[in-house]
Amino acid sequence: MSKLTSKFTYGYYVMTALKKGDNLKTQENDYIAAGTVNWVSQVSFSPEIISVAIGQKSDLNETINYSEHFTIHLLSEDHKDYVKKFGVKSTIEDGKINGAPFKKQNDQAIIEDTLGYLTCKVVKSLNMGDHTVYFGEIINEKVQKDKKALCTMQLPSEYTKDKAEI
């Protein structure tokens, strides 16, 4: 990592993607993937499009490719533990993803207690190095709480390239 890119500031978000089981050849149940992401940016006002970079070997990448949709959940300062919780492979149990309550809504997995979320339809994707950059048009959004956002955490952190679980 270069000395200057390690000084960049990033927000932390939780991303989810859901692929309906009836559209999958190998399983009947819905497949849900979730993970911590931080390379997120708005790239267009009209239409509203955001970009996000996802590791090519991740479950999220595969699920987004199948579903062509993803949801970005904004975190508050109360959610610092989510950065670590969602930095590992997802477990879905008893209506929770990695211990966080969620609901299925409009073919998406929505984490219930975040600041809010943006659901996007993929309009383009590009493989860049070891990540895929998805460009998603915002098709739905909801504010769930009005609190200060979790903007940045000190990098390099345990979530950088040398420690990423891919």
C-alpha positions in Angstrom: 0.0 0.0 0.0 1.4 3.4 -0.9 2.1 5.8 1.9 -0.5 8.3 0.7 -3.4 5.9 -0.1 -3.0 4.6 3.5 -3.9 8.2 4.6 -7.2 8.3 2.6 -10.3 8.5 4.7 -13.2 6.1 4.1 -16.7 5.6 5.5 -17.7 2.2 6.6 -21.0 0.6 5.4 -22.6 -2.8 5.5 -23.6 -4.1 2.1 -26.2 -6.9 1.5 -27.3 -8.7 -1.6 -30.1 -11.3 -2.0 -30.7 -13.8 -4.8 -34.1 -15.5 -4.8 -33.8 -19.2 -4.4 -36.4 -19.9 -7.1 -34.0 -18.3 -9.6 -31.0 -20.5 -8.7 -30.4 -23.9 -10.2 -28.6 -25.4 -7.2 -30.8 -24.4 -4.3 -34.4 -23.6 -3.3 -33.7 -21.1 -0.5 -32.8 -17.5 -1.0 -29.1 -16.8 -0.9 -28.0 -13.8 1.2 -24.5 -12.3 1.4 -23.4 -9.4 3.5 -20.1 -7.6 4.3 -18.3 -4.5 5.4 -17.5 -2.2 2.6 -15.7 1.2 2.5 -15.0 2.1 -1.1 -18.4 3.7 -1.8 -19.0 7.0 -3.6 -21.7 8.9 -5.4 -20.7 9.3 -9.1 -23.8 10.9 -10.7 -26.7 13.2 -9.6 -29.0 12.4 -12.5 -29.7 9.6 -12.4 -28.4 9.0 -8.9 -25.6 6.4 -9.2 -23.1 5.2 -6.6 -20.1 3.1 -7.1 -18.8 0.4 -4.7 -15.7 -1.9 -5.0 -16.1 -5.5 -3.9 -13.4 -8.2 -3.7 -13.8 -10.5 -6.7 -13.6 -13.7 -4.6 -16.3 -12.6 -2.1 -19.8 -14.1 -1.7 -21.1 -10.5 -2.1 -19.5 -10.3 -5.6 -21.1 -13.6 -6.7 -24.5 -12.7 -5.2 -24.6 -9.2 -6.8 -23.7 -10.8 -10.2 -26.7 -13.1 -9.9 -29.2 -10.6 -8.5 -28.0 -7.5 -10.2 -29.0 -5.5 -7.1 -27.3 -4.5 -3.8 -28.2 -2.5 -0.7 -25.8 -0.2 1.1 -26.6 0.3 4.9 -25.4 3.5 6.5 -23.9 3.0 10.0 -24.0 5.3 13.0 -21.2 5.7 15.6 -23.2 3.2 17.6 -22.4 0.5 15.0 -18.6 0.4 15.2 -18.9 -3.3 16.1 -20.7 -3.9 12.7 -17.4 -3.2 10.9 -15.9 -6.2 12.4 -19.1 -8.4 12.6 -19.6 -8.0 8.8 -15.9 -8.3 8.0 -16.2 -12.1 8.1 -18.3 -14.7 6.2 -22.0 -14.2 6.8 -24.1 -16.4 9.0 -27.9 -16.3 8.7 -29.8 -17.5 11.8 -33.1 -16.8 13.5 -33.8 -13.6 11.4 -30.3 -12.2 11.9 -27.3 -11.7 9.7 -24.1 -11.9 11.8 -26.2 -11.2 14.9 -28.0 -8.1 13.4 -31.8 -8.3 12.8 -32.9 -8.1 9.2 -36.0 -8.5 7.1 -36.5 -9.5 3.5 -38.2 -6.6 1.6 -38.5 -6.2 -2.2 -36.1 -9.0 -2.8 -33.4 -7.4 -0.6 -32.0 -8.1 2.8 -32.5 -5.0 4.9 -30.6 -4.7 8.2 -33.2 -3.1 10.6 -31.3 -0.9 13.0 -29.0 1.1 10.7 -29.3 4.8 9.9 -30.8 3.9 6.6 -30.2 2.2 3.3 -29.9 2.6 -0.4 -31.0 -0.2 -2.7 -29.4 0.0 -6.1 -29.8 -1.8 -9.5 -26.5 -2.6 -11.1 -26.1 -0.5 -14.3 -22.5 -1.4 -15.0 -19.6 -3.3 -13.5 -15.9 -3.4 -14.2 -13.2 -5.8 -13.0 -10.3 -3.7 -11.7 -7.4 -5.5 -10.1 -8.7 -7.8 -7.4 -12.0 -6.0 -7.1 -15.2 -5.5 -9.1 -16.5 -1.9 -9.2 -20.3 -1.9 -9.4 -22.2 1.2 -10.5 -25.7 1.1 -9.1 -28.7 3.4 -9.7 -30.5 4.2 -6.5 -34.0 2.7 -6.8 -35.1 2.9 -3.2 -33.9 4.6 0.0 -35.1 4.9 3.5 -33.9 6.8 6.5 -34.4 4.7 9.6 -32.7 6.8 12.3 -31.4 10.4 12.5 -28.0 10.1 14.2 -24.4 11.0 13.3 -22.9 8.7 10.7 -19.9 6.5 11.2 -17.7 8.4 8.8 -14.2 7.1 9.2 -12.0 4.8 11.1 -8.2 4.9 11.2 -6.5 3.1 8.3 -4.6 1.0 7.9 -6.8 -1.3 9.9 -7.4 -5.0 10.3 -9.6 -4.7 7.2 -6.8 -3.7 4.8 -5.5 -5.9 1.9 -3.0 -7.9 4.0 -5.6 -9.1 6.4 -8.7 -9.2 4.2 -10.7 -12.4 4.2 -11.2 -13.2 0.6 
